Amino acid sequence: MNKTGYIFHPQYLKHDTQSHPENSGRLRAIQDRIKSSEIYPHLHFPEPRFATDDELKKNHDLDYINHVRNSCQNGTQNLDGDTVICSESWDAAILSAGAGLTAVDKIISGELDNAFAAVRPPGHHAEKDKAMGFCIYNNVAVGANYLIEKYKYNKVAIIDFDVHHGNGTQDIFYDNEKVLYISTHQYPYYPGSGSEKETGKFNNILNIPLEAGTSAEQYLNAYENVLKKLKEFKPEFVLFSAGFDAHIDDPLAQLRLSSEDFYHITKRTLEVSKSICNGNVVSILEGGYDLKALQDSTKRHVDALIEFN
């Protein structure tokens, strides 16, 4: 059984988005499911730290970082049409960005084998200089650049199985040969990016667009292309942008995965990562808006992280 980290902070619940689909009820649902499950005693619970301005600056413009800080302090209600904030959102955002950094440190030190970060606000739509799609800072991108800057890694892979394309992650790493970004997503759909033609300056972007109504079988067949690209790239570390809104019950999209499919996606990726990067994997929560589907899918995702050895 793996030493699997589960990273959460109460501050995430204070990021008050009112009646928005991305609200604190999502994390409360996940917490309830994990705490009442048989895996809870086997998890490790490191406390996330705050990401610093210097760590954020590797991914985001300083003017934008300051804009977010000032907006939260001034009681601004929105960063854009989709992204609601409150006075507590600044601490929540930098603790969300810091969760991946905490996980990376614990894995590289040998304290953990892998980790799942149950964070909000999510991150993969946040671009270098703007908030977008419920996202303030790009949590997974902060983690990837931390691996490159602090630990001098030359090959980091990000696998994004959220149903929406991670335009922000692609934007940040489009011309960075050290980062492979792979996304499976419904297309054409929000945010509009993610065609097969978007391949990155170094062929370091792989988009796998899927039609609305794609079945689990079709999805899992398409996922073979993710694993193939991973084997070719041979990353030293793998990061998941773990959105669970490709679930058949999710209200915001039209793919047809079950909770069990997320277990298989995770397990298959871990099997490949074990031979390439010793199973060094950090997973960071993105979307998922049907609470029961989110609970069950997250639980099965973490099951796979714990079981794999």
Buried (B, 14 or more C-beta within 10 A) or exposed (E): EBBBBBBBBEBBBBBBBEEEBBBBEBBBBBBEBBEEBEBEEBBBEBEBBBBEEEBBEBBBBEEBBEBBBEBBEEEBEEBBEBBBBBBBBBBBBBBBBBBBBBBBBBBBEEEBBBBBBBBBBBBBBBBEEBBBBBBBBBBBBBBBBBBBEEEEBEBBBBBBBBBBBBBBBBBBBBEBEBBBBBBBBBBEBBBEBBEEEBEBEBEBBBBBBBEEEBBBEBBBEBBEEBBEBBEEBEBBBBBBBBBBBBBBBBEBBBBBBBBEBBBBBBBBBBEBBBEBBEBBBBBBBBBBBBBEBBBBBBBBBBBBBBBBE
